[in-house]
Every structure is written in C-alpha cells, then in structure tokens.
Amino acid sequence: MANNNKQENEITSIEDLPNELFGEIFSYLNGNDASFSLIYLNRRFQCLVKEYCQRLDFKSITKSKFDLIFEEYDTQWCQSLSLSNDHHTYGQIEYFLQFYSLIDHFSQLKSLTLYNRKSIDTFKLLSQIFLLTNLVSLTLKPICGKIMSEFDFFNLKRLAITSCKNTTWIKKFSQLDSLEYTMNNCCLSQIVLAWPVKLKHLKIVFDNDDVGVLVPQSLTYLSELSILEIYQKKFGKSLPNGQVWEQLIRSSFPELKKFKFYFPFDYGFVSIKKEKKVLSSFSTSFYLEEKKWFIRCDIFTVSGIAIIYSLPFTFDQYTIISNSSSGRIVTLSNSNFIHSDKDLYKHMKTVIIESISEWDLEDAFYTKHNKNTYEQIMLNFISAPHFNSIERLHLLPNYYRYRNEYNIKILSNSFYILLKKISHLYVLEIDLSDLQFLTENWTNVILCCHLSENIRSLILHSNKHRRQFLDGNEVDQIIRVFSTKCQYLSVCVLSSIHTIISLLRNMKQLHSMHVFVQTKDNEEINMKWLEKQNIGLNYSNCFITNDEQNYYFWLR
C-alpha cells in the first residue's frame, strides 16, 4: 500500500509541478520571450505568464513579433517596459507611439526605459509618461533638461538620463533615491553641476576634464550617499587625485559604502613621477585598510597614457591603446578578494581600441617592431581578464595608420587572434577601409570565415580623412561574408539606393538595417517604394524611418 501511495505522489509530467515553482522560474524571464515560448499552451500557463512575467524588454525583438505581443496579449499586466531605437530595433519608439500608447496599453507601469529617442516629439512623449501614476523608475536617453523640468514626476525614485551639462534643473526631483546622469551636448548651456540632496546612489558619466574638475565640489552636500560612481570617457590632462576624494568622502559622505571610478589621463612621455603620484593618492590606508577599496592602473607607456579604475570593474566600456606596450599596477591581492579575475570584469561588455596615430610619433618607431612584437602586444591585451565578458569590439576609425606589405600580414594575423580570443564577441564596429585592409581585401579566407560565423552585428564607418562611397563590389563582399549570421547592420558609408535593395534582398537574417544613402531628386525611399522591389517586405514586416540621408529599417 505504501508503495502505491508513493507512486501516486510522484511527478510524472511537468504540468504536475506547482504554480509557485513556475512562478519563481518565470519571474526571471523577459515577458516577450516567455509569451512566445508558451503562446500555444493551456490557459494555466497563460495566466502564470501574466502573473509572474511582468517585464517586457523589446530591445532586440523583430517587428512582427513586436506586433504579435499586442495582438495576442493584454499588456496591462506589464510593470516594466523597455523600448529602444538602437541598432537592434531602429524606429521602434516612433512605431510604438504611432500605433500604440503608454496609457492605453501600459497604465500599470512602474518602470519605463526609452533608449535613443532623438527624433521624437519630446513634449508629447513626456505628456504620456506624466500620466503613468505608478511610475517609480525612468530611463530616458537623451533628453533636454529644460523640457524635462516642465513636468513633475513626484513618485520617481530612480532616474537614468542623458542630458545637459547644466544639471540645476534636476534639483527639482528632490525625492530621488538613485540618479544616473550622462552628460552630452544636447544644448549649449554652460557647465553648472547640482544634484538632489537626498540621493543614496549617484552615477555621473562625462567626457572631459571641463566637467571632471567640477564634480567633487558639486557633491559636498550629498550626506546620504551610499554609492558613488564616476566615469570619465575621454583622456584628460588633469591628473586624478585620490586625496581630494578621500577628504571629500571623510567630510561629506559618512554613509558611503561603495566608490567606483574610471579615470583615463595623460601623464606625459617622460613624467613618470606624475603617474606614481596618482597611484599613491589612491593607495593610502584610507582606501586599502579602512574602506578596502582597491584599484588597478593600466599604463600605456609609448603614448604616455594611463587609466586608473576601481575594482571590481563596474562599468560596461573600456579603452585600450593599440601598438603601445602596457603595464599594470594593482592594489588588490588574492587575500583581499575571494572571487576570480573573471568576476572582476564581468560587467565589461565593450572594448574600444584606439590607435596612437593621433600622437605625432616618428615612423621609425614602427619600423623597429617585428612580427613577434606586434603579436605579443595583442596577446598581452587579450590575455587579461578584461576580455572574458566582452561582446562588442569597436576599432576606432583610422585604427591602423601604417599599411604596407610588411605589416599587412602581421596585423591581419593579430586581428584574427584578437577575434578568436574574445569568445563572446558578436558586435564589430570598424572603419570600412580598416576592414578591407585587415581581411586583405576580403581574400583572407580564415579571417572572413571567422567573421561570417561569429558576427551578429556589424557597424561600418567611413574614413574621416577621405570621402568614401560604397561601390557594388564592396556590397557583394559584405553580403558574402556577413549574410549567414548577421542580424543587425549599419552602413555609415555613403551608398546608393541600389545598396539598400541588394542588402535587403540578400541578407535574409537581418532584423534591422541602417544605410547612409545618396538619393537623386526623383528617388524616394518609403514603404510604397519598398513593396515595388518585390523582396518580400511590406507594412507587416518592415518599418522605415529617416533622418536626412540616414535611413533605418526595422524588419521581419
């Protein structure tokens, strides 16, 4: 009898599992992924999706699947929504506002994220957001602070925004607990920094020293801060000073638990004392013993450049200098950190490789480098733990300055090593002429095959020093190499209208595409024109937007 009861209680089907277990699993899923996975299952699972999958993240969805969500589901259950106009989903926010509504479809939202909403009627958008009375978390990138200040978002607790260098308007949002503020040049206002006084978490991202030197003094009244993050994007002339930050933290931030920073700086070709002074200022007993805050400094000796940053690395982007031997100094020992080096850099997703061609170095320096030296420099870069989580590689335009028969094989091989070692890489951003050079005019079979198999997102730039035009042969090569797996393509190189037709017809895996187009007076790119091309695209699986000569296609 006991054996019979035991058999009756055994789970023999996945449907025998309790709702609570499914709920725990579903709570980790993106709502649109769960919806498509369970769309044809019974009512029980449909209800579980609505109850536990309360987050819809549309940052990489195709157009047809996006529409299907609204056709099949009542989205009022959603509490977190992400829309984006980035290279995965060009025009998605415009499309949503044209055919759907935040109020009608997402009235219960608590969290809203809108990426890259440049060409949208800002006032109209904010008017809809203002009516979301449950909203407590908002991400808007970018937006002008002057317009934002016209609205009162009293319930907001978290705000992530890209906006003006004059931040005085943000003081109006006095109820904020968390603020992530990225500065850009959306308006010509002067630099004035001010922050809501009750912040507990503040992250500031800026470009240059002109902002950086003003940041410390702007923070003195934020006595409730527990987390502070400072990220400087570009190399500065002002040296980072750990003593200034130490004094500020001691006097103004009694509750501060985490201090994260990233400061690239120019210490000069011969001023090694400056570099040591910076390092010592972040290596006092206050940092190492009292707070147990540790740093790493990467030194690019040829260029006189260094980057000092906190560990673990919490930012998503890192810059290295190519063809420049490097060293490093770390204040974190094995006894201080129980995790692996891989965990220290798990948040880093993008690496930018910058050429030292901007510095006026003599050609003779490069002629001294042989094949082994070039490859060793590249191997030193990629053997570091930085690269374990990298997904996106951005080679700045004009990355390779010297292109001759001697170094083309060397650099092509180094590039192949780089691609192979970055195991999670799927996004490549590169100058078209550099790509031609590195693939040896598309004849390097091994390298082309690797690109074909691994790159899902390709962004091609034009050489900034000479006007380029994408001819038919280059279009054919792009199709040959990248059509198998590439889902997102951006061609920032002047192209003809025929390039659009050829790419859309032959790159069947594309989910989105951007092309910089030169059109004739009688040529018009719109849906009516596209349907006449007989390539299987119409209003149901394509949405077109444009900004002057830039045309964007959200597909399939």
ABEGO torsion letter per residue (X at the ends): XAAAAAAAABBABAAABBAAAAAAAAAABBAAAAAAAAAABBAAAAAAAAAABABBBAAABBAAAAAAAAAABBAAABABBBBBABAABBGAAAAAAAABBAAAAAAABABBBBBGAAABBAAAAAAAAAABAABABBBBOBBBAAAAAABBBAABABBBBBBBABAAAAAABAABABBBBBBBAABABBBBBBBBAABABBBBBBABAAAAAAAAAAAAABAABABBBBBBABBBABBBBAAAAAAAAAAABAABABBBBBBBBBAEAABAAAAAAAAAAAABAAAAAAAGBBBBBBBBAAAGBBBBBBOBBABABBBBBBGBBBBBBBABBAAABABBAAAAAAABABBBBBBAAABBBBAAAAAABBAAAAAAAAAAAAABAAAAABABBBBBBGABABBBAAAAAAAAAAAAAAAAABAABABBBBBAAAAAAAAGGGABAAAAAAAAAABABBBBBBBAABBBBBBAAAAAAAAAAAAAABABBBBABBBBAAAAAAAAAABAABABBBBBBBBBAABBBBAAAAAAAGAGBBAAABBBBBBEABBBBBBX
